Amino acid sequence: MTTSTAASPARSAAMPVLIALSATHLLNDMMQSLIPAIYPIIKTAYGLDFGQIGLITLTFQITASLFQPLVGAYTDKNPMPYSMVAGMGFTLAGLVGLAYAGSYPLLLLSAGCVGLGSSIFHPEATRMARNASGGRHGLAQGIFQVGGQTGGALGPLLAAFIIVPRGQTSLAWFSAAALLAMLLLTWTAGRYAQLRRQQAASPSAPKGVTAAGPVRSAGAVALAVTILVILLFSKNAYSQSFSSFYTFYLMGKFGVSVQSSQIMLFLFLASSAAGALFGGMLGDRIGRNKIIWFSILGALPFTLALPFADLFWTGVLTIVINVIMSSAFAAILIYAMELMPGRIGLVGGLFYGLSFGLGGVAAAILGELADRIGIDAVYAICSFLPAIGLLAWFLPKIREERHG
């Protein structure tokens, strides 16, 4: 009875923190998603080719990927919840820069500022979600991911109804979202500090790190993490092909308008929220390995069928594909945390940073390919990417806490 009573304050405090983190993740990723959402506008305005479009994505993703593991490794030893407020300031500066950039180099610089903001936000927010989970790590990451995925989906919708009709400078209006996020993060950091004090005062309260299975050698852990990064890369490379080029694919193949293509991109991205929550919750019940297998390899039949579908079935298939593939991230992230207990910030930074940076590299390569062989051929090639999920066979089994 004493254990239950001691643990309850920490558990009751977790949900407000998780909801606030999810809301901030929504605002953060919504602002980031405005970058690819404005590609059709700036492509015409600046006379860009697909290679230059891919380079903007690469700049954003590489800026984030270079710093996120470093930020995560540092904050593992020196937690800095309020650093996320400063990170959001970089996102704000980048957003305003994108609105008023007068040249292509300024577009690249502004995209880099948004990436830097992301590199500061994600590792610390990942640790906070882990420690506020009350032991339900999959559920906590699912809630956190729903915010990010929903925010990422809102970008194209906002672009369709605000930015496309009103132009590039209307991006500056979204600086209000950055200011709201900074206020939320200030509250969340204070609430999180209170939660940690409650946990420290109760030895039986969840600390966010499970005493997982057998001790593994550094080589075995490195091999498993490498496989996880490759699996996540296959997912992100496919997703980036849609974030960067789906609107051009729809307009070129089916002759839809810019607004219609943005709405279809919104539907594709919005399905990520359902997949993220589903994958996180189900992973708590049936295990991470099974979710990883399903989420990567299970999309393969649908991706192979996509290049041959008409407009209606293209919309249906892309939603199904994204629901399946987006269920991977929470499972992969928690699996890596259980392989590397006590390195939550490093794991969050590595997987948000490196894997998404590799997705940016893929976007640049796919952009160059699209200039040479056409966007339709690029999607035909991308349809085979989920086959990389076969590497999941080599992942070691881990002992996981199950929650009914």
Buried (B, 14 or more C-beta within 10 A) or exposed (E): EEEEEBBBBBBEBBEBBBBBBBBBBBBBBBBBBBBBBBBBBBBEEBEBEBBBBBBBBBBBBBBBBBBBBBBBBBBBEEBBBBBBBBBBBBBBBBBBBBBEBEEBEEBBBBBBBBBBBBBBBBBBBBBBBBBBBBBBBBBBBBBBBBBBBBBBBBBBBBBBEBBBEEEBEBBBBBBEBBEBBBEBBBEBBEBBEEBBEBBEEBEEBBBBBBEBEEEBEEEEBEBBBEBBBBBBBBBBBBBBBBBBBBBBBBBBBBEBEBBBBBBBBBBBBBBBBBBBBBBBBBBBEEBBBBBBBBBBBBBBEBBBBBBEBEEEEBBEBBBBBBBBBBBBBBBBBBBBBBBBEEBBBBBBBBBBBBBBBBBBBBBBBBBBBBBEEBBEEBBBEBBEBBBBBEBBEEBBEBEBEEEE
